[in-house]
Amino acid sequence: MSKRIKVALAGLGSRGKDTYAPTAKLFPEKMEIVAIADIDPEKVKAVAAEYQIPEEMCFQSAEEMIAREKLADVMFITTQDRQHVRQAIPALRKGYHLLLEKPISPDLDECREIVKVAQECDRKVIVCHVLRYTPFYTKIKDLIDEGTIGEIVSVNSVENVGYWHQAHSFVRGNWRNSNTTSPMILQKCCHDMDILLWLTGKTCKSVSSFGNTYLFREDKAPEGAAHRCMDGCKVKDQCPYDAEKIYITDPVTGVQNGNTDWPVNVVALHPTVESVREAIQTGPYGRCVYHCDNNVVDHQVVNLNMTDGSTISHTMCAFTAYTAAGNRYAKIMGTLGEIIADMGENTIQVNVFGKEPEVIDVRTLATDFSGHGGGDNRMIEEFLDMLINESGPTKSTTSVEQSVESHYCALAAEESRLNGGAVIELDTYRR
């Protein structure tokens, strides 16, 4: 294979356009974008201009691009959840290796089918479980594998989604309704299911789960709440979910304070105070969080019973102050000690029984902590190196065969939640 990997990019949303495409500039000697596809012509035009993509290599949909003869070595599929597999399978049969955005699919049969087709076609399919590639989780994995705290008996894990991230992505945004996308525990937490299985090296036997949509529903709307934030809402000043606060005036997320990246670049292609204000006056991101068509949960707990008798518990909650990947933490308890890991603080405390605690400052282990704690760029580079060198998987590699286990756990958790916390045996999903 060429020493410079040619990439066809299907999907120019936040992940495709703003996360994965820029790696072509970061690793120009390893990667070149040669074709792009999206249903939004404005995005296609902007990305084509930025990466010098000729008009004949710009397509109005992933399907149109896939229908052509093979255009590249690899296809990055970064479209919506329920599109992934129906685009991935014909791409595999055309001969593409794939970088596949998570989740693979909310459909169990599709998850099984893509594993089968990838093996038949002898193609590499890497699923974007980016946390595996972060310095934070890589160090924890090393500590566990070295036997530092003995055998793992129990893990408590928390994902703090963040109040405004929930409002942005899972109430107003693309992943608000599981009927058109995926259940919250799959879309948001297949990352966590994957990282917990990977860190511990264990296999899940059964799952139970509880959760619901506690706040973001009509009957919880305060008196005087308008259907749109900019339409004379009487509780606007007191509401932390107010769209104008989140997208315009907030010190971190607001465009008025210089932020032109996520989340405002989802609201407007070219974010300015004027363009964002217009978008929230008329578009989906200006809707009242109590009057949307969302149905995904805003909090959920999952209990995993492992085949060796150990246990893992995971909590996902919207009602936290901070967001992005850097808000996860975990307590990992073993027979010889414990690890207390805080990704927000970038610290890992190792308490070996009978010894003084050791605190590891993760910031000393790497220089790049952009994009999911440094995971985004490392994942792309490792995938490119794997193809260039025609090498096998590394310790971090998230192959589709491994990734489906996280999907089984998440989908079993959702089935349990919908059935009052019933225990779901994972072998019924693996068959």
Secondary structure, 3 states (H helix, E strand, C coil): CCCCEEEEEECCCHHHHHHHCCHHHHCCCCEEEEEEECCCHHHHHHHHHHHCCCHHHEECCHHHHHHCCCCCCEEEECCCHHHHHHHHHHHHHHCCEEEECCCCCCCHHHHHHHHHHHHHHCCCEEECCHHHHCHHHHHHHHHHHCCCCCCEEEEEEEEECCHHHHHHHHHCCCCCCCCCCCCHHHHCCHHHHHHHHHHHCCCEEEEEEEEECCCCCHHHCCCCCCCECCCCCCCHHHCCCCHHHHHHHCCCCCHHHCCCCCCHHHHCCCCCHHHHHHHHHHCHHHECCCCCCCCCCCEEEEEEEECCCCEEEEEEECCCCCCCHHHEEEEEEECCEEEEEECCCCEEEEEECCCCCEEEEHHHCCCCCHHHHHHHHHHHHHHHHHHHCCCCCCCCCCEHHHHHHHHHHHHHHHHHHHCCCCCEECHHHHC
